[in-house]
Amino acid sequence: MSGVLTIARRELSAYFNSPVAYIFIVAFLLACGTLFFFVGDFFAVGQATMRGYFSLMPFVLSVLVPALTMRLWAEERKQGTYELLLTMPFRDGQLVAGKYLAAMAVVAAALALSLPVPLMASMFGRFDSGAIVAEYLGAVLMASAASAIGQAVSGASKNQISAFMATVMLLLALSLLSRVTTLLSLPGWLAGLVNWASLSYHFGSFSRGVVDTRDVAYFVIITVSCLYATARLISAGKWR
């Protein structure tokens, strides 16, 4: 575990010694706040609910999380530190887990700083605290899956721009998959499969304040699978 924390501290230092973390946090807060209060017509709805705020989370995270993950491995290659990192006394899994924890720490900071939004909105009515906890849990799980996917893409990319674009397109595609079942008449089994693969479909219950263990399991499976795939990519890179 000490190796994982060492890598995490290294990555966090890289995030906060550059504008990346600050830009991510400010962009996240501005995007969510603007979309919720103005685009989402919070004041026109006349209800004290955060559902509109969190229903936008899959798309906000699909665009912003890749800005964090694109540098995780692609920048190591650009700066020539990739081979040096692989020669350090860390296992591949420790390197991947450390970078993942650093990205999640930045996301967690952004989510923590967004807490004044429900506090401000509570002035217009009373919130169900249980629902708010469920919505924030869903946001963390969604960010976890997005971070793991982004790291896998970065591990397979040669530069940050291609990693960013590929991750954004992949996350948006996975988020929009559930819309396909409403636009097309699909057989029941196929519609179920499409919905199961959709990030926003599994996030939907959290945005309504409901915690479903099947949705929790989905995000955990996506996170673990992508982190494992990244470790395998890094291991394969040692023998090239």
C-alpha positions, 0 to 999 in steps of 0.5 A: 500500500505504501507504493500506491500512496507514493505514486498517488502523492507523486501524481497529486503533486503533478496535478496541483503544481500545474493548472490542471487540477485547478482548471478541472475544479473550476470548470466542474463547478461552473458547468454544474452550477450553470447547467443546474440553475439556468439551463435546467431551469431550477427556479422555474421548476419550483421544487427543492430537488437536486435531481436536475443537477445530478442528471447532468453529471454523466455528461459533465464527467464525460467531458471533464474527467478525460482532462485529468486522465489524458496525462496519466500515461501519455505524458510519461511517454512525451516527457521520456519518463515512461521507461524510468517509471517502469524501472522503479521498484513498484508493481504494475498494479501499484502504478495504476492504482496510485494514478487512479487514486490521484485522479479520484482525489481531484474529483473528490475535491471538486465534489466536496466543493460543490456541496454549497450548491445543495445548501444554497438550493435548500433555501427554497425548500427541504431536501431529503438528506438520504437522497443527497447522499445517494446522488453524491455516491452515484457521482463518485462511482460514475467518476471512478468508472470514467477515471479507470476508462480514461487511464486505460485509454491513456495507457494505450495512447501516444499523446495527450490530445488523442487520449483526451479525444478518444476518452471523451468520445467513448464516455459520451457514447457509453452515456448516450447508449440508453437513448438508443432504446428510446429512439429505436424499437429493439428486441427486449433482450437487446434493449436490456443489453444496451441499457446495461452497457450505458453509464447514464442508465446505471447512474439514473437511479442514483440521480433519483436518490435510489441506491441499487446494488446492481448499479453499484456492482456495474460501476465497480466492475467497470472500474476494476476491469479497466484498471486491470486492463491498464496494468496489462497494457503497462506490463506488455509495454515492458517487453516492447 
